[in-house]
Amino acid sequence: MLSFSFERHTLDNGLTVILAPDRAVPVVALNLWYGVGSRNERPGRTGFAHLFEHMMFQGSAHVPKNRHFELVEGAGGSLNATTWFDRTNYFETLPSHHLDLALWLESDRMGWLLPAMTQEKLDNQRDVVLNERRERYENQPYGDWDERLQRMVFPEDHPYHHTVIGSAEDIAAADLDDVAEFFQVYYAPNNAVLTLTGDLDPALALDRVREYFGEIPRGDQVPPIPGRLDPGERIGGTVRETVRARVPLPRVYLGSRVPPFTVDDFYAADVATSVLSDGRASRLYERLVRERGIAKDVVSYAFPLATGRSFMISWITGYPESDPAELETALAAELEGLTDVSDGEVERALALAETRFLRQVAQLATRADMFSMSEQLLGDAGRLNTEMERLRAVTPAQVRDFAERCLGADNRAVLTYLPEEEA
Amino acid sequence: MSSPDPLRRHAGPPEPGAIRPFHLPPVVSHSRGDGLRVLSLTRPEIPLASGCIVLDAGETTAPADRGGLAVLAGDILTGGTESRNAAELAEALERLGVSLRVSTGWDATTMSFTTLADRLDDTLEVVAEVLESAVFPEAEVERVRRQRLAAIRQRRMDPGQLASDELNRTLFSPEHPYHRGLSGETESVEAIQRSEVVSFAHRRYRPDRAGFILVGDLAAEQVQEAAERHLERWTGQVDTLPEISEEKLPEARPVVLVHRPGAVQSEIRIGQVGPARSLEGEAELDVGNAVLGGSFTSRLNLNLREKHGFTYGVRSGFARRRHSGLFSIGTAVQTEVTMAALQEAFFEFRRYLAHGPDADEVRQARDYLAGVFPLRMETAPQLAARMAELHIFGLPLEYHHGYRERIRAVTTESIHRVLGRILDPERCAVVIAGDADELQAPLEALGLGEVEVRSGDGATAGVSS
């Protein structure tokens, strides 16, 4: 079966390095996970981890503003970064003879970001991020659903109570001192995993990594995540919110706390969502979209989150004339109904999961990200080599048990969007 | 281990190492007696096979008063066959781990799949069953129609899609298919009869102008044999249709304001009719666009985002189709800075067309496009999609193999010449979806042209001058 060879090393400064050669094409993917995300933000500074990610592209001591993008694009590479609840990842994929360039750029901003920081750059990127917030959340139908649903699923003192994008007020309040402090606390080699996949010789690559990253000093131990990390297994009831907004169609979101990504129980949640909404023979599509015709579309997925509990989301979009109560009842009944899931449904879900997994790992950049994620969140870089076996080990009984424990009315947030009354 | 050479961090970016060539395996083409074209590419290291059937049934082949017919028919294609209903078909494929997707664009309807190599025969059996005996049951027609009407409603309330749709409506005359939304309008979709869906499928889902494309660990002969064996009973010819005319540029610049009361951002589109897809001048368009707005470090993005913070991002691009294409600049900006952003965008656009790119910019963009090329050819589904383009646009089989060479041959002069012939900032339409109460007066004061205000639901609310 599928197996990717890799090496794992730790530099003296604590940087974890994963090297996974695959020389089929002359391309190398670099992926750098920092163990910091929105979960580490303190009150009054929501959205800061993401704003900080933007600042990482504003140049460092030896790289002027805009040069980072110019150099990578000019080398024929693609690049970006994303911030999420548990982490921030930076990545570039380039022709393999430009590996040194990627290492030089990433090490320069890991070691020497602050000398290049200015108020002007911060003001500029704060405007960019506020516009990102407007474009993706404020000016979009249903754009604030995650903000509302997270508040309902997680208590105020849990780090997943607030969104990654954060509040506009908090973003506007950030200053240069915040940037310096955040950098010193979280952007240290001992809080990062560097993965290289693709056209590389592991011994030579390790040598280059040592050369570029070795002189960056180890940071202090990262402070504990603020808040109470274990919110409890269930929400403890059904909480509801109804929003009238400028949306085209009624839609109902259901949210539940589920086991975190770090425990094997999470696989049952993953398979459950696949039974529910993966493909056109899935329960939700087959029954609610096709058979009953009450749904325009249906979605269900579980986020792979690590802090205490994770988060499962399902939604149903109705038609203009739909009764929202009927949408909610129908969706909730299908979730609860997983307590009678059949062997055949689980087999179908696993077959789809296998093809999807093989598609994902076929891309060097995605494979590199999976290595980093497994190492950072599970301490087990090689997890992707056993991922399919673990998924296949999920039994229908485990899915039924998961539904019993997690998908009942005692663990449910219901967020309903209704189109504004026409004037 | 010792370092081969000491790091000189201050000396600037390191020199690249020795370049390793990227080889794309050849594309092999074979035509069946009745015209079905089989394209294959062999990648032994890939455990998956990806394929698609490309049908000459794009939305431009729908009758003028039945906009959305091709999209609707494509959506219903997997709605049942003579021997299996929709649920049974989906179940059979998904048990194999296969999602069969049908997507309809302007120029083609494409049925695509990715499967483990050892399940390819089982997959193709179902694909062939769909092509030979889809029945388009009444219940599926009605269900999919409702979904499509709801999706059209969703598009009208999504500011970015609304602005793009209104740009097409503005640039193309009502007689041209591109005037309407790809999936039609509420009235045209409501008017479609089941008999028209069946007749469309009968006339368009035919092998003589279709492509069968497969990428994976299979030799060309194996792919041809698989096509023969599985698609033997799929026969017939598509009917011929009148040619679609190329759209002309307008004499005066259209300026359209689509009213979205209270919107916190304005979706801006600056666009014009562009060239149809062909090899002529293509490399110049690609490199020229990368410098203007097709990369992160483009002039537009460095100005509007990295200098002014007006937006999360701005892009420009050529949509290239069989008939007229489209050039557009698109961005979403905070309502308060809409006019400033528009002025900066026009400043960059006009300056670029007047003087062309610098030599450094061209070198940077050429290296970018040539370098990222292999990243777009990495996986079996990506390769299958690229090969589908060869078939749809009648490009030579070596098209991709010569792409980087063509890109590297582009010069500042050739870009300036080609773009100057095609783009005209003074006749480009401007479409803004945003709060007209805030924007109308300053937009008129900008003097770009007569401002037409439309309501978000498509009606014209009034014209001012």
Interface residues (C-beta under 8 A of the other chain):
Chain A: L2 A24 V25 P26 V27 H62 K65 N66 F69 E70 L71 E73 G74 A75 G76 G77 S78 T93 L94 P95 S96 H97 H98 L99 D100 L101 W104 L105 D108 D123 N124 Q125 R126 D127 V128 V129 L130 N131 E132 R134 E135 R136 E138 N139 Q140 P141 D199 A203 L206 D207 R210 E211 Y212 R246 V247 P248 L249 D278 G279 R280 A281 E286 V289 R290 G293 K296 D297 T317 Y319 P320 G344 E347 R348 A351 L352 E354 T355 L358 R359 A362 Q363 L364
Chain B: M1 S3 P4 L7 R9 H10 G12 P13 P14 E15 P16 G17 A18 I19 R20 P21 F22 E45 I46 P47 L48 T78 A86 A87 A90 E91 E94 R95 L96 G97 V98 S99 T114 T115 L116 R143 R146 Q147 A150 A151 R153 Q154 R156 M157 D158 P159 A263 V264 Q265 S295 F296 T297 L302 R305 E306 K307 H308 G309 F310 T311 Y312 A332 V333 Q334 R363 Q364 D367 Y368 L369 A370 G371 V372 F373 P374 L375 E378 T379 A380 P381
